[in-house]
Amino acid sequence: MLLNLSGVLSEPYRDIQEEAAIEMEEVSFRNGTFPIVGKEPLSIEVSRVKEHELKIAGKGSVTVEIPCDRCLEPVRREIALRFVKDVDLGDPETERLMEADEADYIDGYMLDVDKLVYGEILIGWPTKILCREDCKGICGACGQNLNHGGCDCEDAGLDPRMSVIRDIFKNFKEV
């Protein structure tokens, strides 16, 4: 969705208060594409601070389906979108491109809401996603999800220097 900012910058300036629909259906990064399964409209407010300076504030949320970092099961995470941005439109184009991120979502006097939301999702992206705190992950040999049950693979991931101790426990295991 594009918002026209020219009304805010005109002589009898008027603030923009609008519920902007998020049109994105998925979020794509280098490590994959993740579907957006829930969207709350973005409540956005644009007001003029100085001659060519704007204050853009917004809040909303999106729910993204992300695979668990251990077992790869899909997990739904809500990412809250709350931001306040100060934008100076009076700078020459080259300075704005070098020093600020608003060059990405403001083109002339048009505000691209989806590009703004994409940047906020990127900032709010969780560093670790787990389906549950005690997730056991997947077997490194066969790929079995260990949350659904064990597998018959031998644990080959142990340190080979500890094989003597492992053999002692195998031989003297009480049943």
N, C-alpha and C positions, 0 to 999 in steps of 0.2 A: 504494500500500500504506500502511496506517495502522499505526503502532506505539503501543501503550498505554504511557504513561509513568508510570502510577500505581504500578506495582510498584517503580520506582526511588525514588519519593518516599515510600513507606510506611515505617513504623518499622524493621522489619528490612530495610533496603534491599538490593536486589540489582541488580547491573548487568545491562544487556541487551547481549548479544553475539549478533548475528543477521546472516544473509545475507538481505538484502531484495531481492526482485526488482523491477526497474525496469519499470513497466507502460506507460510512455510509448512511443508509436509514432512520434511526430513532435514537433518543436520549432517553435513559432510565435512570430514576432516581427512587428513592423510591416512589415519589408521582405520577409516571405515565410514560408513553411512549409517545413521541411526534414525529410526522413525520417530516422529513426534506423534504421540498417541493422545495427548490432551492439551488444549490451549485455553487460556483465559484471555479475554481481550485486554489489550494494553491500554491502560488509562494514561494518556499522555497530555502534558501541559507545556506549552511553549510560551514564554513571555520575554519581552524585550527588557534588557538591563541597561544598555547604553545605545549609542548611535547604531553600531553594527554588531552588537553583542547580544546573544540570546542565552536564555537559560531553558534547558530542556529537561523536564523531570518526567519520570514514568514509573509505573508499577504494574505488575501482572505476573503470570507464571506460565511455564510450559512443562509438560510431562514427557520425558524421553525414555524410550526403551533401550537399555544398554546391557550388553552381556556381562555376567558376573566375571570378575577377574580370575577366579579360581576354577569354577565349574562350567562357565560359558552359558548358563541358563539365563534367559532374559529377565531383567530387573527393571521395574518402572521407577524412575527418579523424577521428582518434581524439582525444577530449577526456578527459584524465585528471581524475578526481574525487578530490581529496584535500583534506580539510578538518577543522578542529577549531573547534567553535563553543561558546562559553560562553553559556548561556541562563539568565536570571533570571526564574523564574516567580512570584516573590513581589511584583513590581512591580504596581501597579494597571494595569488594562487600558489606560487612556488614555496613561499614560507609555510603556508597551511599544509601543503603536502609533506613537508619535511618534519614539522614539529608536532602535529596533532593527528589524532585518529579520526576526527570528524570528516576528513576528506573522503573517507570511505562511504559514509552514509548521507552526506550532503552534497548535492550537485546543483550549483547555482542557488536558487531559492526553493529547491525541492528537498524534502527530508524523506529518505527511503526507510520506512519503519522496519522492514524485514532485515535490512543490512544492520541497522541499529540493534535489533533483537539478536541477530547472529553473533555480533560482537559481545553482547551481554551474556549469551549462552556460553560462549568461549571463556569468558572471565569466570563464570559460575560453575564450569564443568567440574564434577567431582574427580579427585585424584585417585580414589580407590572405590570400586563398586563391589559389594559383596551381597549375595542373595540373603545371607544370614551371617551372623557373627562367627558361628562355628562351622562354616562351610569347609568341607573336606577336599574339595577340588576334584580333579580327574586323575586317573591312573596314567602315569607317564608311559607305560608300556602298551596298554590296550585301549586307553581312552574311556574307560568305564567311569561314569559319574559316581564317585564314592559316597555321595549323599543318598543315593538310591540303593546302595548295597556294596559289599566288597567284591573283589575280583580274585582270581586264583593266580595272579602273577606274582612271581618272586620279587621281593623288593630289591632291585638291582641298583638302586640309587644310594646305597650305603657306602661309606668310605671303605675301600678295600683293606685298609690297615686295621679295621675293626672286625674283619672276617673271623679271626680266631675267637674273639669274645662271642660273636654271633653263633659260631659252632658249639661253644661251650653251653650256651643257653639252649640250643636245639637238642643237644645230647642229654642234658639233665633236666629237661622240661617235665614238670609234674603234671599229670593229667587229672 
